[in-house]
Amino acid sequence: MEGKTAGVQITQNSGQPGSTPQVRIRGLTSINNSDPLYVVDGIPLQSNDINIVDPDNIESIDILKDASAQAIYGSRGANGVILIRTKKGNKNNNQITFSTTQAASTVRKMLDMLDASDYVKLNDEAYTNSGQPTPFASPPSAYTNTTNWQKALFRTGLMQNYNVAVSGGADNISYRVSGGYLTQTGTLLGSDYNRVNLANNLVFKPKSNVELGESLSFSKSLTHSDETDSGGNIINDAFAEDPTIPVKNPDGSYSATKYSDIVNPLAKVNYLYDNEPYNQYGLLGNIYMQYKPIKGLSLRSSYSADIKFTDSKDFTPTYDVAPNFNNPVASLSEKKDQAIHWTWDNTATYDFTVHHDHHFDVLAGVSEERFTYNYIYGYDQGQGDASYLQYLDAGTANQQTGGTQQEWDLLSYMPRLNYNFQDKYFLTATIRRDGSSKFGGDKEFGNFPSASLGWVVTNESFFPKNDVLSYLKIRGGYGVVGNQSALGYYSYSAAINNNYYAIGNPASAALAGDPGGLPNPDLQWEETKSFNAGFDYHLFNDHITGSFDYYKKTADKMLLSIGIPSESGFTQSPIENAGSMYNKGLEFEANYKTTINRDINFNAGFHITTITNKVTSLSVPGEQIFSGNIKPGETELTEVGHSVASFYGYVADGIFQTPADVANHATQPGAAPGDIRFKDLNGDGVIDQNDQTFLGSPIPKFTYGFNFGATYKSFDINAYFDGVYGNKILAAYEYYTDGFFISNYNMQESELGRWTGPGTSNTLPRLIASDPNDNSRVSSFYLQSGSYLRLRNLSIGYTLPKSILAKAGIKTFRVFVSGENLLTFTKYKGYDPEIGQQYSGAGGILDIGVDNGNYPQSRTLSAGASLSF
């Protein structure tokens, strides 16, 4: 999808192997959750984890962006729908296929950090400027050996992927069975991913009007991952760690710095992340029967299930690396959960034509869903470090157990009408009635209508036939879709907290309960209202095709958690329908294809999408929702009149050069020459919290992409580019690398250009251990442009001629080489400008565009082959 589809932004938040990309269709749908619905062969997935589907099995991907197209999926499709169709067998084409890919990955760049001598020199300076003695015993020139912690932490990641499939069929049956194996080591030590996929599908037609079918996919994966999604992670540790010490001491133990709280990142990998396996088992299945009793009438019943089981183990051995990184007693926690989501769909479709001109396609359906979730965990200590003792019964102390169970149901009714008059005029009308157990009382059901119109102008008799404009369809639509994704399972009711009280003499623990929050029986469906208008076109004998759209997507009655005073005694804030926002913009797409001669074919495509996001109401006028908490404080603010999670703070305005500069500026407590000057926005002569303002948005102003491909005889080449423009990134990792307020952390080489006297720098402040001016406050100093253009993929292939293959009984044989993320054009100074949502779940959308030292994407070179018999 990357680089190919207008209105779709794909962000790879992490380079962690096996991580799922973030997909946004026409921007953010809601403050709560904007992940689209994935539907695989008609099976709706409960989560956006699509690793259960082997990419080698995918036949096609379609994206539903407007409300009329999404309406049939109801509340599940409020954020857009991605339809994935897997490969099927053909009754007249029995074959065996095999493919393999081998790849190597490296990080695109590393930050230039100070060597040991400069590290000591600049830290000495920071202590001197703060009037404190330096902790370093020797002069800078004595430190001659430098440890490059980034090189020690990163490596070349390797990947192997193998797939085999058998497919075919007879007159009334078709089948496909496939299997795949993937093993991948990440570029970051301690990260890896292994996956096995098995899949099959079968279609059987015992009679001409009866069809039975099934599909089944199984996936088993094992993941080791590093903590890289928050401040203080191992990448920030690598930035800030003392370069004067080695990775290990002469006796083989891990070293520790004497000068800061940074922990040896390789010790973290060895003692923590290498002992945290995460296993996931997934089963995705569907069975259906379709019966056509009379011409035009089709009755279909389908049952599907999306089942996931996970188990994770977190074993912490004994270790003693540093005063702030030691563990005298081994411990083990184990967690297991299971999520079962089943859907039963029943539809009747009648397709008929009246008087040759009026074509109708009428559908009536009912759908029922149920989701159940069970979770258990156990914890204890004292196992010992031996691998054969890493189980719970080997523990001797502090035993803990717990668990939970949750469930929700959804019942839906869905009539739909498709009407077509002479292939000129088109109408689609749908009304969906969804009922959810997440709402109480008479609020369970919501009605969500949608309609779209289309007019093929070029099919009119008055339109002249020509080669310039061969097809033009004008269309528009409006629809309302419900959204319940923000809700817990009983958000409309008051939660009960369990508490233990000491009763009696001697005292014994007695279980009691008290209300944890306020109920809200009036809680109702969040609504997503979408409007789009545009046209599709074909030019120059269909050599150029494309579309243009205007869209506006409004989230109304947004489900928000409303803060209540702690004095109320309640610990949980109620959820209300308390906000609205919109996304709007333009989409343009153009594709070109031509055959130059019998040997040469060429195609190219371009798309661009503008995005404007604005919050239009919140529960209380003037309400502010702060988010994006990092080391110095919160970085983002959601407020009416601005985009969601806009960066908020002070405006940096250069560096004070002289005492006169400080004296002539507004009162800025603690400021001295060499400190950052902040703007007095309200003009009251004092720099304080009232001078904070909106600094930019993490949401791009537009996204774009282009691609091209060509074939010459048996050779083929394809390239895909994508990019974003106009968004900001808060480089939070620089709180660990700038060094002007955290003493004894290593710094970037750019700090050699710091302010050391009048005229020496107007961009980088002085180094001072105590930071009396609060240079580190959240400000525009840490914001950078997030715009980029990336060569996402480039592949070159060669298909052997059939005349050669036929002698060996081979149908097709193709070899290829490819590269991912080969080129990135950006002004962003960090590892990777592709920074999206930091975490999933509640509040994740309010924490976007913050680079906490995120796991960067890799530059990957791969080679492979595929053949079929």
Beta strands, then each sheet from edge to edge (+ up, - down):
strand 1: 8-11
strand 2: 22-25
strand 3: 37-40
strand 4: 43-44
strand 5: 58-64
strand 6: 81-86
strand 7: 95-107
strand 8: 157-170
strand 9: 173-185
strand 10: 192-207
strand 11: 210-224
strand 12: 278-291
strand 13: 297-316
strand 14: 319-322
strand 15: 325-327
strand 16: 331-354
strand 17: 358-381
strand 18: 397-421
strand 19: 425-436
strand 20: 445-456
strand 21: 469-483
strand 22: 496-503
strand 23: 508-515
strand 24: 526-539
strand 25: 544-556
strand 26: 559-561
strand 27: 575-577
strand 28: 580-597
strand 29: 600-610
strand 30: 612-617
strand 31: 625-630
strand 32: 633-638
strand 33: 646-649
strand 34: 652-655
strand 35: 676-678
strand 36: 693-696
strand 37: 702-712
strand 38: 715-725
strand 39: 728-730
strand 40: 783-785
strand 41: 788-799
strand 42: 812-826
strand 43: 858-868
sheet 1: 1+ 2-
sheet 2: 4+ 3- 6- 5+
sheet 3: 30+ 28- 25+ 24- 21+ 20- 19+ 18- 17+ 16- 13+ 12- 11+ 10- 9+ 8- 7+ 43- 42+ 41- 38+ 37- 29+
sheet 4: 14+ 15-
sheet 5: 22+ 23-
sheet 6: 26+ 27-
sheet 7: 31+ 32- 33+ 36-
sheet 8: 34+ 35-
sheet 9: 39+ 40-
end
